[in-house]
Amino acid sequence: MKNLALLLSVFVLAFQSARTPEPVPEQPEKFPKNIILMIGDGMGLTQISAGMYANNDKTNLERFPITGLIKTHSSKSLITDSAASATAFACGCKTYNGAIGVNDQKEPCMTILEQAETFGLATGLVATSSITHATPASFIAHVEERKYMEKIAEYFVHTDFDLIIGGGMRYFTNRYTDQRNLYKELQEKGVVVSDFSIEPLSQCTVSTQHPFAYFSALDQPESVANGRNYLPQAARFAPDFLRQRSEKGFFLMIEGSQIDWACHENEGDKAVQEMLDFNETIGEVLRFAEADGNTLVIVTADHETGGMALLRGENRESIKVKFTTDYHTATLVPVFAYGPGAEKFGGLYDNTDIYYKMRALLRFPEVESK
């Protein structure tokens, strides 16, 4: 009997041990060294779908492990514009349509780019619009109305950025409000400046010893349909350049600006071409992030444009889209994330949360408004 009791005790202990797994040690939280925020202006789910079907049913967005959705409304309107939405990404505050880096009371709010610069990170902005256009402007300027592009241009002289690539050279050189030559002022500040009239971006010889600015057009760059091809090149060049500019890391914003413009024009074929260009650009960024291992990539949109729809009877060989409006819509837009901290971008949340998630992952403390 004693032997039987002993055997039963051993069996019970073994059974309990089998049912009680060893505690799994907590994994340390991962923080990125670099963040690349990519914004497809006007890019909703239908724009992504159209681009995917036109690209043999493939998109680089399929390589992102985390997907979320964001609310895009501005402070005073259900339908946002690019300025209010970009300010939400850049500053973490809801504001009125047209606001550039200011809150609802028209007070300047410090942007994620300015904070990155303050803490020693390299910073960059790349766009297929004028670099003074609403989205890139909201990361660097503080202006009550987006239309004041010459005033926005002055902030590029005042801010110690490391890289800018985009159009809008005339707001620096052919100014109506004053006789300043901001192109020359940037050079005097130590920035290496080049532009489309001198050489294409692909032929620029750039030293990482100095900040670099490249103007791709006098006003707005051409569309992909009319020959523009620099965005994937810029995405290939910019992360490597910024990584060498600071050992602490970098913040880079890249905008595919003209998806929005094509949808405003209700030009479905043109929108698909812009999506394919943006998809190639995403691929270049992922190439860097996969090799680097310390880079968080976030892809999202400021809003959807055009109320785009894929209708019955269409096929992969002939993508023809329809539109319900020539303006923005209030629909949710997607977020895709890859790299350290990507798991924080799943779910449904407000566009302002993009800022707070980025700031937390870069471990910036709270800051007072400028």
KEFIVEX-899775 format. One record per residue (C-alpha): chain; residue in one letter; x, y, z; residue number from 1. Coordinates in steps of 0.02 Angstrom, whole numbers, plus 50000, padded with zeros to 5 digits. Each point is the difference from the previous one (the first is absolute). Layout:
N
{pt 'A'; 'A'; {X; Y; Z}; NUM}
...
***
This chain:
370
{pt 'A'; 'M'; {50000; 50000; 50000}; 1}
{pt 'A'; 'K'; {50141; 50119; 50042}; 2}
{pt 'A'; 'N'; {50077; 49967; 49829}; 3}
{pt 'A'; 'L'; {49833; 50033; 49917}; 4}
{pt 'A'; 'A'; {49978; 50164; 50094}; 5}
{pt 'A'; 'L'; {50176; 50051; 49952}; 6}
{pt 'A'; 'L'; {49965; 49962; 49817}; 7}
{pt 'A'; 'L'; {49838; 50099; 50007}; 8}
{pt 'A'; 'S'; {50092; 50149; 50077}; 9}
{pt 'A'; 'V'; {50132; 49994; 49865}; 10}
{pt 'A'; 'F'; {49865; 49991; 49866}; 11}
{pt 'A'; 'V'; {49904; 50149; 50072}; 12}
{pt 'A'; 'L'; {50158; 50105; 50012}; 13}
{pt 'A'; 'A'; {50048; 49954; 49822}; 14}
{pt 'A'; 'F'; {49824; 50041; 49938}; 15}
{pt 'A'; 'Q'; {50000; 50169; 50088}; 16}
{pt 'A'; 'S'; {50173; 50038; 49934}; 17}
{pt 'A'; 'A'; {49942; 49958; 49823}; 18}
{pt 'A'; 'R'; {49850; 50116; 50016}; 19}
{pt 'A'; 'T'; {50100; 50145; 50071}; 20}
{pt 'A'; 'P'; {50113; 50067; 49863}; 21}
{pt 'A'; 'E'; {50156; 50095; 50040}; 22}
{pt 'A'; 'P'; {49969; 50188; 49996}; 23}
{pt 'A'; 'V'; {50055; 50075; 49835}; 24}
{pt 'A'; 'P'; {50122; 50142; 50029}; 25}
{pt 'A'; 'E'; {49936; 50167; 49938}; 26}
{pt 'A'; 'Q'; {50079; 50058; 49840}; 27}
{pt 'A'; 'P'; {50082; 50171; 50013}; 28}
{pt 'A'; 'E'; {49905; 50134; 49906}; 29}
{pt 'A'; 'K'; {50078; 50041; 49833}; 30}
{pt 'A'; 'F'; {50033; 50180; 49952}; 31}
{pt 'A'; 'P'; {50049; 50058; 49827}; 32}
{pt 'A'; 'K'; {50151; 50108; 49969}; 33}
{pt 'A'; 'N'; {49924; 50071; 49841}; 34}
{pt 'A'; 'I'; {49821; 50036; 49944}; 35}
{pt 'A'; 'I'; {49945; 50020; 49819}; 36}
{pt 'A'; 'L'; {49822; 50065; 49985}; 37}
{pt 'A'; 'M'; {49929; 49976; 49825}; 38}
{pt 'A'; 'I'; {49840; 50092; 49952}; 39}
{pt 'A'; 'G'; {49901; 49958; 49845}; 40}
{pt 'A'; 'D'; {49900; 50159; 49980}; 41}
{pt 'A'; 'G'; {49820; 49954; 49959}; 42}
{pt 'A'; 'M'; {50038; 49814; 50012}; 43}
{pt 'A'; 'G'; {49852; 49898; 50060}; 44}
{pt 'A'; 'L'; {49969; 49813; 49989}; 45}
{pt 'A'; 'T'; {49932; 50013; 49823}; 46}
{pt 'A'; 'Q'; {50155; 50092; 49939}; 47}
{pt 'A'; 'I'; {50106; 49863; 50078}; 48}
{pt 'A'; 'S'; {49890; 49865; 49922}; 49}
{pt 'A'; 'A'; {50008; 50079; 49827}; 50}
{pt 'A'; 'G'; {50189; 50013; 50009}; 51}
{pt 'A'; 'M'; {50014; 49821; 50062}; 52}
{pt 'A'; 'Y'; {49893; 49927; 49860}; 53}
{pt 'A'; 'A'; {50095; 50102; 49871}; 54}
{pt 'A'; 'N'; {50162; 49926; 50069}; 55}
{pt 'A'; 'N'; {49962; 49815; 49973}; 56}
{pt 'A'; 'D'; {49903; 49989; 50163}; 57}
{pt 'A'; 'K'; {50153; 50050; 50102}; 58}
{pt 'A'; 'T'; {50043; 50147; 50111}; 59}
{pt 'A'; 'N'; {50144; 50031; 50118}; 60}
{pt 'A'; 'L'; {49872; 50038; 50134}; 61}
{pt 'A'; 'E'; {49974; 49812; 50015}; 62}
{pt 'A'; 'R'; {50172; 49992; 50081}; 63}
{pt 'A'; 'F'; {49943; 50101; 50151}; 64}
{pt 'A'; 'P'; {49952; 49890; 50149}; 65}
{pt 'A'; 'I'; {49891; 50129; 50087}; 66}
{pt 'A'; 'T'; {49846; 50088; 49930}; 67}
{pt 'A'; 'G'; {49886; 50129; 50080}; 68}
{pt 'A'; 'L'; {49871; 50133; 49958}; 69}
{pt 'A'; 'I'; {49995; 50184; 50046}; 70}
{pt 'A'; 'K'; {49865; 50133; 50015}; 71}
{pt 'A'; 'T'; {50044; 50151; 49895}; 72}
{pt 'A'; 'H'; {49879; 50139; 50048}; 73}
{pt 'A'; 'S'; {50068; 50173; 50042}; 74}
{pt 'A'; 'S'; {49947; 50104; 50149}; 75}
{pt 'A'; 'K'; {49858; 50090; 49912}; 76}
{pt 'A'; 'S'; {49956; 49886; 49855}; 77}
{pt 'A'; 'L'; {49960; 49816; 49973}; 78}
{pt 'A'; 'I'; {50100; 50013; 49839}; 79}
{pt 'A'; 'T'; {50180; 50054; 50028}; 80}
{pt 'A'; 'D'; {50123; 50080; 49882}; 81}
{pt 'A'; 'S'; {50184; 49954; 49985}; 82}
{pt 'A'; 'A'; {50058; 50143; 50110}; 83}
{pt 'A'; 'A'; {49894; 49955; 50151}; 84}
{pt 'A'; 'S'; {50035; 49815; 49980}; 85}
{pt 'A'; 'A'; {50189; 50022; 49980}; 86}
{pt 'A'; 'T'; {50001; 50115; 50152}; 87}
{pt 'A'; 'A'; {49913; 49860; 50097}; 88}
{pt 'A'; 'F'; {50141; 49881; 49949}; 89}
{pt 'A'; 'A'; {50135; 50129; 50033}; 90}
{pt 'A'; 'C'; {49937; 50078; 50162}; 91}
{pt 'A'; 'G'; {49869; 49884; 50073}; 92}
{pt 'A'; 'C'; {49861; 50129; 50003}; 93}
{pt 'A'; 'K'; {49838; 50020; 49907}; 94}
{pt 'A'; 'T'; {49991; 50165; 49908}; 95}
{pt 'A'; 'Y'; {49900; 50091; 49868}; 96}
{pt 'A'; 'N'; {50014; 49969; 49813}; 97}
{pt 'A'; 'G'; {50141; 50104; 49926}; 98}
{pt 'A'; 'A'; {50104; 50007; 50159}; 99}
{pt 'A'; 'I'; {50186; 49969; 49982}; 100}
{pt 'A'; 'G'; {50084; 49948; 50163}; 101}
{pt 'A'; 'V'; {49880; 50099; 50109}; 102}
{pt 'A'; 'N'; {49862; 49943; 50116}; 103}
{pt 'A'; 'D'; {49816; 50047; 49998}; 104}
{pt 'A'; 'Q'; {50041; 50165; 50086}; 105}
{pt 'A'; 'K'; {50130; 50040; 49866}; 106}
{pt 'A'; 'E'; {50142; 49972; 50123}; 107}
{pt 'A'; 'P'; {50160; 49916; 49937}; 108}
{pt 'A'; 'C'; {50021; 49818; 50051}; 109}
{pt 'A'; 'M'; {50171; 49919; 50001}; 110}
{pt 'A'; 'T'; {50011; 49865; 49867}; 111}
{pt 'A'; 'I'; {50075; 49827; 50009}; 112}
{pt 'A'; 'L'; {50133; 50057; 49875}; 113}
{pt 'A'; 'E'; {50048; 50148; 50109}; 114}
{pt 'A'; 'Q'; {50008; 49889; 50153}; 115}
{pt 'A'; 'A'; {50110; 49876; 49907}; 116}
{pt 'A'; 'E'; {50117; 50141; 49951}; 117}
{pt 'A'; 'T'; {50003; 50063; 50181}; 118}
{pt 'A'; 'F'; {50053; 49828; 50062}; 119}
{pt 'A'; 'G'; {50137; 49980; 49871}; 120}
{pt 'A'; 'L'; {49916; 49890; 49872}; 121}
{pt 'A'; 'A'; {50021; 50035; 49814}; 122}
{pt 'A'; 'T'; {49841; 50057; 49913}; 123}
{pt 'A'; 'G'; {49933; 50000; 49823}; 124}
{pt 'A'; 'L'; {49848; 50037; 49893}; 125}
{pt 'A'; 'V'; {49966; 49930; 49826}; 126}
{pt 'A'; 'A'; {49846; 50037; 49893}; 127}
{pt 'A'; 'T'; {49936; 49994; 49822}; 128}
{pt 'A'; 'S'; {49918; 50169; 50030}; 129}
{pt 'A'; 'S'; {50078; 50167; 50040}; 130}
{pt 'A'; 'I'; {50100; 49977; 50159}; 131}
{pt 'A'; 'T'; {49896; 50146; 50068}; 132}
{pt 'A'; 'H'; {49837; 49908; 49965}; 133}
{pt 'A'; 'A'; {49882; 49955; 50143}; 134}
{pt 'A'; 'T'; {50069; 49830; 50052}; 135}
{pt 'A'; 'P'; {50188; 50033; 50005}; 136}
{pt 'A'; 'A'; {49971; 50178; 50062}; 137}
{pt 'A'; 'S'; {49905; 49939; 50153}; 138}
{pt 'A'; 'F'; {50156; 49913; 50066}; 139}
{pt 'A'; 'I'; {50111; 50153; 49993}; 140}
{pt 'A'; 'A'; {49897; 50161; 49995}; 141}
{pt 'A'; 'H'; {49874; 50092; 50110}; 142}
{pt 'A'; 'V'; {49882; 50101; 49890}; 143}
{pt 'A'; 'E'; {49816; 50037; 50023}; 144}
{pt 'A'; 'E'; {49954; 49962; 49820}; 145}
{pt 'A'; 'R'; {50076; 49877; 49877}; 146}
{pt 'A'; 'K'; {49991; 50121; 49852}; 147}
{pt 'A'; 'Y'; {50142; 50108; 50071}; 148}
{pt 'A'; 'M'; {50136; 49896; 49917}; 149}
{pt 'A'; 'E'; {50132; 50137; 49998}; 150}
{pt 'A'; 'K'; {49981; 50018; 50187}; 151}
{pt 'A'; 'I'; {50010; 49810; 50018}; 152}
{pt 'A'; 'A'; {50162; 50000; 49898}; 153}
{pt 'A'; 'E'; {50084; 50112; 50129}; 154}
{pt 'A'; 'Y'; {49988; 49861; 50130}; 155}
{pt 'A'; 'F'; {50118; 49893; 49897}; 156}
{pt 'A'; 'V'; {50134; 50132; 50029}; 157}
{pt 'A'; 'H'; {49961; 50009; 50186}; 158}
{pt 'A'; 'T'; {50000; 49811; 50030}; 159}
{pt 'A'; 'D'; {50155; 49890; 50004}; 160}
{pt 'A'; 'F'; {49933; 49862; 49888}; 161}
{pt 'A'; 'D'; {50119; 49876; 49920}; 162}
{pt 'A'; 'L'; {49908; 49960; 49838}; 163}
{pt 'A'; 'I'; {49858; 50070; 49895}; 164}
{pt 'A'; 'I'; {49946; 49940; 49828}; 165}
{pt 'A'; 'G'; {49850; 50073; 49910}; 166}
{pt 'A'; 'G'; {49935; 50134; 49885}; 167}
{pt 'A'; 'G'; {49958; 50182; 50033}; 168}
{pt 'A'; 'M'; {50167; 50084; 49964}; 169}
{pt 'A'; 'R'; {49911; 50160; 49951}; 170}
{pt 'A'; 'Y'; {49945; 50029; 50180}; 171}
{pt 'A'; 'F'; {50185; 50011; 50042}; 172}
{pt 'A'; 'T'; {50064; 50097; 49849}; 173}
{pt 'A'; 'N'; {49859; 50094; 49910}; 174}
{pt 'A'; 'R'; {49910; 50074; 50148}; 175}
{pt 'A'; 'Y'; {49860; 50128; 49991}; 176}
{pt 'A'; 'T'; {49996; 50052; 50183}; 177}
{pt 'A'; 'D'; {50184; 50050; 50012}; 178}
{pt 'A'; 'Q'; {50162; 49997; 49903}; 179}
{pt 'A'; 'R'; {50084; 49864; 50103}; 180}
{pt 'A'; 'N'; {50088; 49857; 49913}; 181}
{pt 'A'; 'L'; {49973; 49856; 50121}; 182}
{pt 'A'; 'Y'; {50092; 49881; 49883}; 183}
{pt 'A'; 'K'; {50157; 50106; 50027}; 184}
{pt 'A'; 'E'; {49963; 50017; 50187}; 185}
{pt 'A'; 'L'; {49995; 49811; 50015}; 186}
{pt 'A'; 'Q'; {50170; 49989; 49914}; 187}
{pt 'A'; 'E'; {50071; 50133; 50115}; 188}
{pt 'A'; 'K'; {49937; 49897; 50146}; 189}
{pt 'A'; 'G'; {50103; 49851; 49941}; 190}
{pt 'A'; 'V'; {49867; 49903; 49907}; 191}
{pt 'A'; 'V'; {50052; 49922; 49835}; 192}
{pt 'A'; 'V'; {49861; 50051; 49880}; 193}
{pt 'A'; 'S'; {49964; 49934; 49826}; 194}
{pt 'A'; 'D'; {49849; 49999; 49885}; 195}
{pt 'A'; 'F'; {49920; 49932; 49843}; 196}
{pt 'A'; 'S'; {50077; 50136; 49890}; 197}
{pt 'A'; 'I'; {50176; 49943; 50047}; 198}
{pt 'A'; 'E'; {49986; 49811; 50008}; 199}
{pt 'A'; 'P'; {49876; 49860; 50033}; 200}
{pt 'A'; 'L'; {49998; 49930; 50177}; 201}
{pt 'A'; 'S'; {50075; 49837; 49938}; 202}
{pt 'A'; 'Q'; {50158; 50092; 49946}; 203}
{pt 'A'; 'C'; {50027; 50102; 50158}; 204}
{pt 'A'; 'T'; {50165; 49969; 50089}; 205}
{pt 'A'; 'V'; {49963; 50028; 50183}; 206}
{pt 'A'; 'S'; {50113; 50004; 50151}; 207}
{pt 'A'; 'T'; {49926; 49950; 50168}; 208}
{pt 'A'; 'Q'; {50108; 50134; 50079}; 209}
{pt 'A'; 'H'; {49868; 50132; 49958}; 210}
{pt 'A'; 'P'; {49810; 50012; 49997}; 211}
{pt 'A'; 'F'; {49927; 49979; 49826}; 212}
{pt 'A'; 'A'; {49852; 50081; 49912}; 213}
{pt 'A'; 'Y'; {49939; 49955; 49827}; 214}
{pt 'A'; 'F'; {49862; 50093; 49907}; 215}
{pt 'A'; 'S'; {49915; 49887; 49874}; 216}
{pt 'A'; 'A'; {49895; 50137; 49917}; 217}
{pt 'A'; 'L'; {49976; 50187; 49994}; 218}
{pt 'A'; 'D'; {49821; 49979; 50059}; 219}
{pt 'A'; 'Q'; {49915; 49830; 50012}; 220}
{pt 'A'; 'P'; {50089; 49845; 49933}; 221}
{pt 'A'; 'E'; {49930; 49907; 49850}; 222}
{pt 'A'; 'S'; {49892; 49846; 50021}; 223}
{pt 'A'; 'V'; {50066; 49825; 49970}; 224}
{pt 'A'; 'A'; {49901; 50000; 49836}; 225}
{pt 'A'; 'N'; {50101; 50151; 49945}; 226}
{pt 'A'; 'G'; {50168; 49926; 50043}; 227}
{pt 'A'; 'R'; {50032; 50030; 50186}; 228}
{pt 'A'; 'N'; {50106; 49858; 50070}; 229}
{pt 'A'; 'Y'; {50098; 50066; 50149}; 230}
{pt 'A'; 'L'; {49898; 49937; 50149}; 231}
{pt 'A'; 'P'; {50067; 49820; 50002}; 232}
{pt 'A'; 'Q'; {50175; 50072; 49971}; 233}
{pt 'A'; 'A'; {49978; 50118; 50147}; 234}
{pt 'A'; 'A'; {49939; 49856; 50110}; 235}
{pt 'A'; 'R'; {50153; 49900; 49954}; 236}
{pt 'A'; 'F'; {50117; 50145; 50037}; 237}
{pt 'A'; 'A'; {49922; 50088; 50151}; 238}
{pt 'A'; 'P'; {50009; 49868; 50139}; 239}
{pt 'A'; 'D'; {50182; 49959; 49966}; 240}
{pt 'A'; 'F'; {50042; 50185; 49995}; 241}
{pt 'A'; 'L'; {49910; 50038; 50163}; 242}
{pt 'A'; 'R'; {50074; 49849; 50089}; 243}
{pt 'A'; 'Q'; {50172; 50071; 49967}; 244}
{pt 'A'; 'R'; {49949; 50173; 50060}; 245}
{pt 'A'; 'S'; {49968; 49947; 50181}; 246}
{pt 'A'; 'E'; {50049; 49853; 50109}; 247}
{pt 'A'; 'K'; {49843; 50031; 50104}; 248}
{pt 'A'; 'G'; {49882; 49956; 49858}; 249}
{pt 'A'; 'F'; {49883; 50094; 49885}; 250}
{pt 'A'; 'F'; {49821; 50051; 49960}; 251}
{pt 'A'; 'L'; {49948; 50003; 49818}; 252}
{pt 'A'; 'M'; {49831; 50042; 49922}; 253}
{pt 'A'; 'I'; {49968; 49945; 49820}; 254}
{pt 'A'; 'E'; {49840; 50053; 49911}; 255}
{pt 'A'; 'G'; {49925; 49931; 49841}; 256}
{pt 'A'; 'S'; {49910; 50164; 49972}; 257}
{pt 'A'; 'Q'; {49918; 49978; 49831}; 258}
{pt 'A'; 'I'; {49888; 49851; 50036}; 259}
{pt 'A'; 'D'; {49888; 50136; 50072}; 260}
{pt 'A'; 'W'; {50014; 50113; 49848}; 261}
{pt 'A'; 'A'; {49953; 49861; 49879}; 262}
{pt 'A'; 'C'; {49847; 49959; 50105}; 263}
{pt 'A'; 'H'; {49949; 50183; 50010}; 264}
{pt 'A'; 'E'; {50003; 49997; 49810}; 265}
{pt 'A'; 'N'; {49904; 49835; 49999}; 266}
{pt 'A'; 'E'; {50138; 49927; 49891}; 267}
{pt 'A'; 'G'; {50000; 49815; 50043}; 268}
{pt 'A'; 'D'; {50145; 49948; 49889}; 269}
{pt 'A'; 'K'; {50108; 50141; 50067}; 270}
{pt 'A'; 'A'; {49956; 49952; 50179}; 271}
{pt 'A'; 'V'; {50054; 49820; 49966}; 272}
{pt 'A'; 'Q'; {50166; 50060; 49928}; 273}
{pt 'A'; 'E'; {50031; 50106; 50155}; 274}
{pt 'A'; 'M'; {49957; 49851; 50110}; 275}
{pt 'A'; 'L'; {50124; 49890; 49906}; 276}
{pt 'A'; 'D'; {50134; 50133; 50024}; 277}
{pt 'A'; 'F'; {49962; 50008; 50186}; 278}
{pt 'A'; 'N'; {50001; 49810; 50010}; 279}
{pt 'A'; 'E'; {50175; 49998; 49924}; 280}
{pt 'A'; 'T'; {50052; 50133; 50124}; 281}
{pt 'A'; 'I'; {49935; 49894; 50145}; 282}
{pt 'A'; 'G'; {50104; 49856; 49933}; 283}
{pt 'A'; 'E'; {50158; 50105; 50005}; 284}
{pt 'A'; 'V'; {49965; 50052; 50180}; 285}
{pt 'A'; 'L'; {49968; 49820; 50052}; 286}
{pt 'A'; 'R'; {50164; 49948; 49921}; 287}
{pt 'A'; 'F'; {50089; 50121; 50116}; 288}
{pt 'A'; 'A'; {49897; 49954; 50154}; 289}
{pt 'A'; 'E'; {50024; 49813; 49978}; 290}
{pt 'A'; 'A'; {50189; 50019; 49984}; 291}
{pt 'A'; 'D'; {50012; 50127; 50141}; 292}
{pt 'A'; 'G'; {49894; 49913; 50133}; 293}
{pt 'A'; 'N'; {49978; 50159; 50103}; 294}
{pt 'A'; 'T'; {49877; 50093; 49889}; 295}
{pt 'A'; 'L'; {49812; 50015; 50025}; 296}
{pt 'A'; 'V'; {49904; 50030; 49838}; 297}
{pt 'A'; 'I'; {49822; 50069; 50009}; 298}
{pt 'A'; 'V'; {49894; 50018; 49844}; 299}
{pt 'A'; 'T'; {49834; 50092; 50009}; 300}
{pt 'A'; 'A'; {49896; 50135; 49917}; 301}
{pt 'A'; 'D'; {49939; 50171; 50052}; 302}
{pt 'A'; 'H'; {49826; 49964; 49928}; 303}
{pt 'A'; 'E'; {49915; 49914; 49854}; 304}
{pt 'A'; 'T'; {49966; 50103; 49844}; 305}
{pt 'A'; 'G'; {49866; 49980; 49869}; 306}
{pt 'A'; 'G'; {49891; 49866; 50078}; 307}
{pt 'A'; 'M'; {50084; 49878; 49881}; 308}
{pt 'A'; 'A'; {49911; 49837; 49959}; 309}
{pt 'A'; 'L'; {50039; 49844; 49898}; 310}
{pt 'A'; 'L'; {49841; 49950; 49913}; 311}
{pt 'A'; 'R'; {49922; 49843; 49927}; 312}
{pt 'A'; 'G'; {50073; 49939; 49837}; 313}
{pt 'A'; 'E'; {50178; 50060; 50030}; 314}
{pt 'A'; 'N'; {50147; 49881; 49998}; 315}
{pt 'A'; 'R'; {50185; 49997; 50039}; 316}
{pt 'A'; 'E'; {50045; 50030; 49819}; 317}
{pt 'A'; 'S'; {49898; 50159; 49989}; 318}
{pt 'A'; 'I'; {49985; 50096; 50163}; 319}
{pt 'A'; 'K'; {49869; 50134; 49976}; 320}
{pt 'A'; 'V'; {49943; 50094; 50153}; 321}
{pt 'A'; 'K'; {49854; 50114; 50037}; 322}
{pt 'A'; 'F'; {49987; 50147; 50119}; 323}
{pt 'A'; 'T'; {49859; 50068; 50106}; 324}
{pt 'A'; 'T'; {50078; 50172; 50032}; 325}
{pt 'A'; 'D'; {50144; 50110; 49946}; 326}
{pt 'A'; 'Y'; {50046; 50038; 50182}; 327}
{pt 'A'; 'H'; {50053; 49905; 50155}; 328}
{pt 'A'; 'T'; {49888; 49880; 50095}; 329}
{pt 'A'; 'A'; {49983; 49962; 50185}; 330}
{pt 'A'; 'T'; {50034; 49814; 49986}; 331}
{pt 'A'; 'L'; {50126; 49914; 50113}; 332}
{pt 'A'; 'V'; {50171; 49972; 49922}; 333}
{pt 'A'; 'P'; {50124; 49859; 50032}; 334}
{pt 'A'; 'V'; {50165; 49996; 50094}; 335}
{pt 'A'; 'F'; {50138; 49873; 49967}; 336}
{pt 'A'; 'A'; {50151; 49976; 50114}; 337}
{pt 'A'; 'Y'; {50163; 49903; 49988}; 338}
{pt 'A'; 'G'; {50148; 49992; 50119}; 339}
{pt 'A'; 'P'; {50033; 50031; 50185}; 340}
{pt 'A'; 'G'; {49842; 50064; 50083}; 341}
{pt 'A'; 'A'; {49887; 49955; 49853}; 342}
{pt 'A'; 'E'; {49879; 49906; 50114}; 343}
{pt 'A'; 'K'; {49943; 50165; 50075}; 344}
{pt 'A'; 'F'; {49919; 50053; 49837}; 345}
{pt 'A'; 'G'; {49867; 49865; 49989}; 346}
{pt 'A'; 'G'; {49818; 50037; 50039}; 347}
{pt 'A'; 'L'; {49887; 50149; 49969}; 348}
{pt 'A'; 'Y'; {50050; 50169; 50068}; 349}
{pt 'A'; 'D'; {50012; 50186; 49964}; 350}
{pt 'A'; 'N'; {50126; 50074; 49878}; 351}
{pt 'A'; 'T'; {50076; 50101; 50144}; 352}
{pt 'A'; 'D'; {50052; 49835; 50080}; 353}
{pt 'A'; 'I'; {50128; 49975; 49861}; 354}
{pt 'A'; 'Y'; {50097; 50145; 50076}; 355}
{pt 'A'; 'Y'; {49988; 49936; 50178}; 356}
{pt 'A'; 'K'; {50052; 49824; 49951}; 357}
{pt 'A'; 'M'; {50150; 50066; 49904}; 358}
{pt 'A'; 'R'; {50052; 50115; 50141}; 359}
{pt 'A'; 'A'; {49987; 49861; 50129}; 360}
{pt 'A'; 'L'; {50103; 49882; 49893}; 361}
{pt 'A'; 'L'; {50135; 50131; 49974}; 362}
{pt 'A'; 'R'; {49990; 50031; 50188}; 363}
{pt 'A'; 'F'; {49980; 50187; 49986}; 364}
{pt 'A'; 'P'; {49934; 50086; 50156}; 365}
{pt 'A'; 'E'; {49846; 50111; 49993}; 366}
{pt 'A'; 'V'; {50039; 50174; 49936}; 367}
{pt 'A'; 'E'; {49921; 50170; 50014}; 368}
{pt 'A'; 'S'; {49925; 50078; 49843}; 369}
{pt 'A'; 'K'; {50119; 50117; 49911}; 370}
***
